[in-house]
Amino acid sequence: MLTGLDPADLVVGAFAALAAVWTSLRLLPPGTSHVRPSALSRLVFHFLWQSVVAGVDVARRALHPSFVVYPVGLPPGPARNMFTTLMSLLPGTVPTGSAENGGILIHCLDVEQPVAGQLAVEEALFARVIGGSHSDG
């Protein structure tokens, strides 16, 4: 779909799918268990409902302005920029800019968590990796 339609790709894909099915059946033959349709439908409904509830919760948290100012110890420059990038990969935290006191403004999904403490641990580990100086903020 992304690179265009080539009939040879369909042949390769079909062969790969058949090889995967054959390998799966050889490694783990079908068991004696059976699927109960009514239980499956309840499981699917439950899963979909929980997905909607979780999605609404994450959307509410993401759109609710919950910020923490983190007093970063790394000096401005490439090391601080790399650490800010690392912070953006951590679940529930997104650096959004600089605070007036020189810290970093962090958008958090849950400000009840010890975000600043967790980031201090990450910063200390990062500072050791790059061999840079690190103050306690």
C-alpha positions in Angstrom: 0.0 0.0 0.0 2.8 2.4 0.8 5.1 1.5 -2.0 2.6 0.7 -4.7 0.9 -2.5 -5.8 3.1 -5.3 -7.2 1.6 -8.8 -7.7 5.0 -10.3 -6.8 4.6 -8.8 -3.3 1.3 -10.6 -2.9 2.9 -13.9 -3.7 5.7 -13.4 -1.2 3.2 -12.3 1.4 1.0 -15.3 0.9 4.0 -17.6 1.1 5.2 -15.9 4.3 1.7 -16.3 5.8 1.5 -20.0 4.9 5.0 -20.6 6.3 4.0 -18.9 9.5 0.9 -21.0 9.9 2.8 -24.2 9.1 5.5 -23.3 11.7 3.0 -22.4 14.3 1.1 -25.7 13.9 4.4 -27.7 14.0 5.6 -25.9 17.2 2.3 -25.8 19.0 -0.4 -28.1 17.6 -4.0 -27.3 18.1 -5.2 -28.2 21.6 -8.5 -29.5 22.9 -9.8 -26.2 24.2 -12.7 -24.6 22.4 -14.1 -21.1 22.3 -17.5 -20.3 23.7 -19.1 -17.6 21.6 -21.1 -16.1 24.5 -18.0 -15.8 26.7 -16.0 -14.4 23.8 -18.7 -11.7 23.1 -18.6 -10.7 26.8 -14.8 -10.5 26.7 -14.8 -8.4 23.5 -17.5 -6.1 25.0 -15.6 -5.8 28.2 -12.3 -5.1 26.4 -13.9 -2.4 24.2 -15.6 -0.7 27.2 -12.3 -0.7 29.2 -10.5 0.7 26.1 -13.1 3.6 25.8 -12.9 4.3 29.6 -9.0 4.3 29.5 -9.0 6.5 26.4 -11.3 9.0 27.9 -9.1 9.0 31.1 -5.9 9.6 29.2 -7.5 12.3 27.0 -8.8 14.1 30.1 -5.3 13.9 31.7 -3.5 15.0 28.5 -5.8 17.9 27.9 -5.9 19.1 31.5 -3.1 21.6 32.2 -1.1 19.8 34.9 2.4 21.2 35.1 5.4 20.7 37.3 8.6 22.9 37.2 11.6 20.7 37.3 14.8 22.5 38.6 17.2 20.9 36.1 20.8 20.8 37.2 22.4 20.5 33.7 23.6 23.8 32.2 21.9 25.1 29.0 23.3 23.5 25.9 23.5 20.1 24.1 23.5 18.0 27.3 20.4 19.7 28.6 18.7 19.4 25.2 19.5 15.7 25.2 18.1 15.2 28.7 15.0 17.1 27.7 14.6 14.7 24.7 15.0 11.8 27.1 12.3 13.3 29.4 9.9 13.4 26.5 10.3 9.6 26.1 9.3 8.9 29.7 5.7 7.9 30.1 3.4 10.7 31.4 5.9 13.6 31.1 6.4 16.1 28.2 8.8 19.0 28.5 6.9 22.1 27.3 9.4 24.9 27.8 11.5 26.8 30.3 10.2 28.2 33.5 11.0 31.7 34.7 13.4 30.3 37.4 15.5 28.5 34.8 13.8 25.1 35.4 12.0 23.1 32.8 8.2 23.2 32.6 6.9 19.6 32.5 3.3 18.7 31.4 2.4 15.6 33.5 -0.5 13.2 33.2 -0.5 12.7 37.0 0.9 15.4 39.2 0.2 13.2 42.3 3.2 11.1 41.3 6.7 12.2 42.5 7.6 13.6 39.0 10.4 15.9 40.1 12.0 13.1 42.2 11.8 10.6 39.3 13.3 13.2 36.9 16.1 13.9 39.4 17.1 10.2 39.3 16.9 10.2 35.5 19.1 13.3 35.3 21.7 11.9 37.7 21.9 8.7 35.6 22.1 10.7 32.4 24.8 13.0 33.8 26.9 10.0 34.7 26.5 8.6 31.1 27.7 11.8 29.5 30.3 12.5 32.1 29.0 15.9 32.7 28.6 17.9 35.9 25.3 17.7 37.7 24.1 19.8 40.5 21.1 19.0 42.7 19.1 21.8 41.1 
